[in-house]
Amino acid sequence: MKKYTKEQIKKLSYTDFISLIKEENRPSGGKKTIREIAINSFINENSNVLEIGCTNGFSSLEINKITKCNVIGIDINKYSIENANEKIKLNCLDENKIKFEYGNAEDLSRFEDNTFDLIICGNAISFINDKGKAFNELIRVLKPNGFISVVPIWYKENPNMNIINKVNEELGFKIKCYYEKDWMNFYDKNLELYYKKDYHFIYCTKDQIKEYVNTMIESKEHLKIYNTEEINVIKERWNNTVSVFNDNLSMTNYSIILLRKNMCEEEMEIFLTEE
Ligand SMILES: C[S@@+](CC[C@H](N)C(=O)[O-])C[C@H]1O[C@@H](n2cnc3c(N)ncnc32)[C@H](O)[C@@H]1O
């Protein structure tokens, strides 16, 4: 593993920094979200699952643990892919059923049409440059009547731009502020909105963040090659990132969405129901 200087640590891109500290990079809602996706997409040990933007592998590992499905996670960050592959053995999972590969959602040409029962996209959907191109590819490789899950974060109202500017600084690019209606209008006419549930984030105090950062960074064996001063730089950067994200998330909600690949048009429904 490459060892960085203090100056290099400060300047790493967001995704390279996440790879350095090997943060889980969970989708919003973590395991609860993966459970909800697995249950509502009806996948089992024979199902083929693709994860787009898998980062360090959290969602793919978790869905394989609970269903034993076949899963491939792809990401454009090669360090994340290395981290994710390391975790297969660490979690005692079957290497024949789970793998991580470098790959771009905008070009899935290595996969045949109609290959996957479920495609997990998490919040990676917000990070993909050409969403239209990526979605065409996702639909192509998805089996008829298969599901795409997305877990987008959206602003409840016009956000505070001071916070948005700080998020942009952290990420190293300008985020686009999506609202709930953007996600509802986004989907291709061949995709049916099959399931949607909305959640909000619980705001963390400064002390909670400090304790989390200390415990998390100190628990990472691979960071033991860094001296106290360097560890403090890592902690300071992570504390800053988490604090900015905490403020940003307080202005948002997220949704767990499942879209189904419809093969023929369905008659319109009247007499809808509610719980
Ligand atoms: C916020 S993280 C996703 C975290 C978590 N896996 C989730 O689903 O919410 C976004 C990830 O998407 C990856 N990514 C961005 N554009 C991509 C693309 N075109 N194809 C595949 N991965 C991409 C990034 O490298 C990063 O690891």
The ligand as a MOL file (V3000), in Angstrom:
LIG
                    3D

  0  0  0     0  0            999 V3000
M  V30 BEGIN CTAB
M  V30 COUNTS 27 29 0 0 0
M  V30 BEGIN ATOM
M  V30 1 C -20.9760 7.9920 -3.1810 0
M  V30 2 S -20.0670 6.6700 -3.8120 0 CHG=1
M  V30 3 C -21.2630 5.3750 -3.7040 0
M  V30 4 C -21.3440 4.8440 -2.3190 0
M  V30 5 C -22.1470 3.6010 -2.1610 0
M  V30 6 N -21.5520 2.5060 -2.8960 0
M  V30 7 C -23.5820 3.8000 -2.5810 0
M  V30 8 O -24.0450 3.0250 -3.4060 0
M  V30 9 O -24.2690 4.7310 -2.1240 0 CHG=-1
M  V30 10 C -20.0030 6.8970 -5.5560 0
M  V30 11 C -19.1170 5.8530 -6.2460 0
M  V30 12 O -19.4800 5.8260 -7.6300 0
M  V30 13 C -18.2990 5.6260 -8.3750 0
M  V30 14 N -18.5840 6.0730 -9.7600 0
M  V30 15 C -18.7360 7.3410 -10.2250 0
M  V30 16 N -19.0280 7.3300 -11.5380 0
M  V30 17 C -19.0510 6.0240 -11.9200 0
M  V30 18 C -19.2850 5.3650 -13.1600 0
M  V30 19 N -19.5340 6.0410 -14.2690 0
M  V30 20 N -19.2490 4.0160 -13.1830 0
M  V30 21 C -18.9810 3.2960 -12.0540 0
M  V30 22 N -18.7330 3.8720 -10.8560 0
M  V30 23 C -18.7710 5.2140 -10.7820 0
M  V30 24 C -17.2450 6.4350 -7.6180 0
M  V30 25 O -15.9290 6.0130 -7.9180 0
M  V30 26 C -17.6340 6.1460 -6.1610 0
M  V30 27 O -16.9660 5.0130 -5.6560 0
M  V30 END ATOM
M  V30 BEGIN BOND
M  V30 1 1 1 2
M  V30 2 1 2 3
M  V30 3 1 2 10
M  V30 4 1 3 4
M  V30 5 1 4 5
M  V30 6 1 5 6
M  V30 7 1 5 7
M  V30 8 2 7 8
M  V30 9 1 7 9
M  V30 10 1 10 11
M  V30 11 1 11 12
M  V30 12 1 11 26
M  V30 13 1 12 13
M  V30 14 1 13 14
M  V30 15 1 13 24
M  V30 16 1 14 15
M  V30 17 1 14 23
M  V30 18 2 15 16
M  V30 19 1 16 17
M  V30 20 1 17 18
M  V30 21 2 17 23
M  V30 22 1 18 19
M  V30 23 2 18 20
M  V30 24 1 20 21
M  V30 25 2 21 22
M  V30 26 1 22 23
M  V30 27 1 24 25
M  V30 28 1 24 26
M  V30 29 1 26 27
M  V30 END BOND
M  V30 END CTAB
M  END
